[in-house]
Amino acid sequence: MNASLGGGNAKHVPVNQVLREYLLASTSAPDATVRDLARATAELGEVAGMMVPVEQVALLTLLTRLVHARTVIDVGTFTGLSALAFARGVAPGGTVVTCDNSDRWLELARAHWQRAGVADRIDFRLGPAARTLRAMPERAAVDIVFVDADKLNYPTYYELVVPLLRPGGLLLLDNVLLDGFVTAPDLAADPLQRRCAAVLREVNAAVAADDRLEAVMLPIADGLTVARRR
């Protein structure tokens, strides 16, 4: 390893709860629709752990605006928070294709998309994400793909989405740290979590070595990789 990378003297500030609250306070405040959707999702119970954190919502919208995105693919709809973030950032006439295996929370999502005035920019597709991705035109020239779905299928999603991206388009992979277990999958107590951590470790290595991409992993929330298609 290069001594300048990951060295013991590297500057790093662990983010505890106090610092996270400070980070949130120092970020543009979410509006009432985002706050209410986040609150309604949190009230769903344990499943709410799949929700995109509010600070990440702001980042998704910002990235969408920075690349002037017109076409976004959102893999993993859940209650629609990430789709809402992208829809707010797409250029006029833009579309967010969001897909999920379940439409259990679609009514909640659509109510907030409509409230935010972005429902007409969001195309929900029910079914396996791999099927949705394979159905995209070969020359789709997608601006952003956000992957936040079942971790065991990340390798499939990764291979399917990179060819869809236009030069300069962004691949965003969520939960790439998986509660920190990517560094040592065997330490995870839950067998499924061990498998997911091992898969993500392999995907992270593949992305970093992919000549088609230039990538950086950010320690926001549970880890977010931002990779630009060359």
C-alpha positions in Angstrom: 0.0 0.0 0.0 1.2 3.5 -0.8 2.3 5.1 2.5 0.3 8.2 1.6 -2.9 6.1 1.5 -4.5 4.9 4.7 -1.5 5.8 6.8 -1.7 6.0 10.5 -1.3 9.8 10.5 -4.2 10.3 8.1 -6.6 12.9 9.3 -9.9 11.4 10.4 -12.7 12.4 12.7 -15.1 9.6 13.8 -18.7 10.7 13.4 -20.5 10.1 16.7 -24.1 11.2 17.4 -23.1 14.7 18.5 -21.1 15.3 15.3 -23.9 13.8 13.2 -26.4 16.3 14.7 -23.9 19.1 14.0 -23.6 17.8 10.4 -27.3 17.9 10.0 -27.6 21.4 11.5 -24.9 22.5 9.0 -26.7 21.1 6.0 -29.5 22.8 4.1 -32.6 21.9 6.1 -35.0 19.5 4.5 -38.4 20.9 3.6 -41.7 19.7 5.2 -42.4 17.0 2.6 -39.0 15.3 3.2 -39.3 15.6 6.9 -42.8 14.2 6.9 -41.9 11.3 4.6 -38.9 10.5 6.8 -41.0 10.6 9.9 -43.7 8.4 8.4 -41.1 5.9 7.3 -39.5 5.8 10.7 -42.9 4.9 12.2 -42.9 1.7 10.1 -40.7 0.0 12.7 -37.6 -2.1 12.0 -38.0 -2.0 8.3 -37.3 1.7 8.4 -33.6 0.8 8.5 -33.8 0.7 4.7 -34.6 4.5 4.6 -32.1 6.8 3.0 -30.8 9.2 5.7 -32.0 12.8 5.5 -28.5 14.2 5.0 -28.0 11.7 2.1 -31.2 13.0 0.5 -29.7 16.4 0.2 -26.6 15.0 -1.4 -28.6 13.0 -4.0 -30.5 16.1 -5.0 -27.3 18.2 -5.2 -25.5 15.6 -7.3 -28.4 15.4 -9.7 -28.4 19.2 -10.2 -24.6 19.3 -10.6 -24.6 16.8 -13.5 -27.8 18.4 -15.0 -29.4 14.9 -15.0 -32.4 14.2 -17.2 -32.5 10.4 -16.7 -32.0 8.7 -13.3 -32.4 5.1 -12.4 -33.2 4.5 -8.7 -32.8 0.8 -7.8 -34.8 0.3 -4.6 -37.9 2.5 -4.1 -39.0 1.6 -0.6 -41.1 4.6 0.6 -39.8 6.8 -2.2 -37.4 9.1 -0.4 -34.5 8.7 -2.8 -36.8 8.9 -5.8 -38.2 12.2 -4.4 -34.6 13.5 -3.9 -33.7 12.7 -7.5 -37.0 14.1 -8.9 -36.3 17.4 -7.3 -33.0 17.6 -9.0 -33.6 16.5 -12.5 -33.6 19.0 -15.4 -37.0 20.1 -16.9 -38.5 17.1 -18.7 -36.4 14.7 -16.8 -37.4 11.3 -15.5 -36.6 9.1 -12.5 -37.2 5.4 -13.2 -37.5 3.8 -9.7 -38.0 0.1 -9.3 -38.7 -2.3 -6.4 -39.8 -5.9 -5.9 -42.7 -4.7 -3.7 -45.3 -2.0 -4.0 -46.2 -2.3 -0.3 -45.2 1.3 0.4 -46.1 2.8 -3.0 -49.2 4.6 -1.8 -47.1 6.4 0.9 -44.4 7.2 -1.6 -46.9 8.6 -4.2 -48.7 10.7 -1.7 -45.5 12.5 -0.9 -44.3 12.7 -4.6 -47.6 14.4 -5.4 -47.3 16.7 -2.4 -43.8 17.7 -3.6 -45.2 18.3 -7.1 -42.8 15.8 -8.7 -45.1 12.7 -9.3 -45.1 13.3 -13.1 -41.3 12.9 -13.2 -41.3 9.5 -11.4 -41.8 6.2 -13.3 -42.3 3.4 -10.8 -41.7 -0.1 -12.1 -42.6 -3.2 -10.1 -40.5 -6.3 -10.3 -36.9 -7.6 -10.1 -34.5 -4.7 -10.6 -32.3 -6.9 -12.9 -35.3 -7.3 -15.2 -36.0 -3.5 -15.2 -32.3 -2.8 -15.9 -32.1 -5.3 -18.8 -35.2 -3.7 -20.3 -33.5 -0.3 -20.6 -32.5 0.7 -24.1 -28.9 -0.3 -24.9 -28.0 3.3 -25.6 -30.0 4.7 -22.7 -27.3 7.4 -21.9 -28.4 7.4 -18.2 -27.1 10.3 -16.1 -27.2 8.7 -12.6 -27.9 5.2 -11.3 -28.4 4.8 -7.5 -28.2 1.3 -6.2 -29.8 0.8 -2.8 -31.5 -2.6 -2.9 -30.7 -6.3 -1.9 -27.0 -6.5 -1.3 -26.5 -10.0 -2.6 -27.4 -8.8 -6.1 -25.1 -5.8 -6.1 -22.7 -7.6 -8.5 -25.5 -8.1 -11.0 -26.7 -4.5 -10.7 -23.1 -3.2 -11.0 -22.5 -5.1 -14.2 -25.8 -4.1 -15.7 -25.8 -0.4 -14.9 -22.2 0.7 -15.9 -22.9 0.2 -19.6 -26.1 2.3 -19.3 -24.2 5.3 -18.0 -23.3 8.1 -20.4 -19.7 9.4 -20.2 -19.7 11.6 -17.2 -22.7 9.8 -15.7 -22.6 8.8 -12.0 -22.9 5.4 -10.4 -24.0 5.7 -6.7 -23.7 2.6 -4.5 -25.3 2.8 -1.1 -24.4 0.9 2.1 -20.9 0.1 0.9 -19.6 -0.1 4.4 -22.4 -2.3 5.7 -22.1 -1.3 9.4 -18.3 -1.6 9.1 -18.4 -5.4 8.4 -16.9 -5.0 4.9 -13.5 -4.9 6.5 -14.1 -8.2 8.3 -17.3 -10.0 7.1 -16.7 -13.0 9.4 -17.2 -10.8 12.4 -20.9 -10.3 11.6 -23.0 -12.4 13.9 -25.9 -12.8 11.4 -25.1 -15.3 8.5 -27.0 -13.1 6.0 -25.1 -10.0 7.0 -21.8 -12.0 6.7 -22.7 -12.9 3.1 -23.8 -9.4 2.3 -20.6 -7.9 3.7 -18.5 -10.4 1.7 -20.4 -9.5 -1.5 -20.0 -5.8 -1.0 -16.3 -6.2 -0.2 -15.9 -7.8 -3.7 -18.0 -5.2 -5.4 -16.1 -2.4 -3.7 -12.8 -3.8 -4.9 -14.2 -4.3 -8.5 -15.4 -0.7 -8.7 -12.1 0.7 -7.5 -10.3 -1.4 -10.1 -12.7 -0.7 -13.0 -11.0 1.3 -15.8 -14.4 2.5 -16.9 -14.9 4.4 -13.7 -13.2 6.9 -11.4 -14.5 6.4 -7.9 -14.5 7.7 -4.4 -16.1 6.1 -1.3 -17.6 8.6 1.1 -18.2 7.8 4.9 -21.7 9.3 4.8 -24.3 7.3 6.6 -23.5 3.6 5.9 -21.1 4.4 3.2 -21.7 5.8 -0.3 -19.6 5.3 -3.4 -19.7 7.9 -6.1 -18.2 6.7 -9.4 -18.0 8.7 -12.6 -18.1 6.9 -16.0 -15.1 7.9 -18.0 
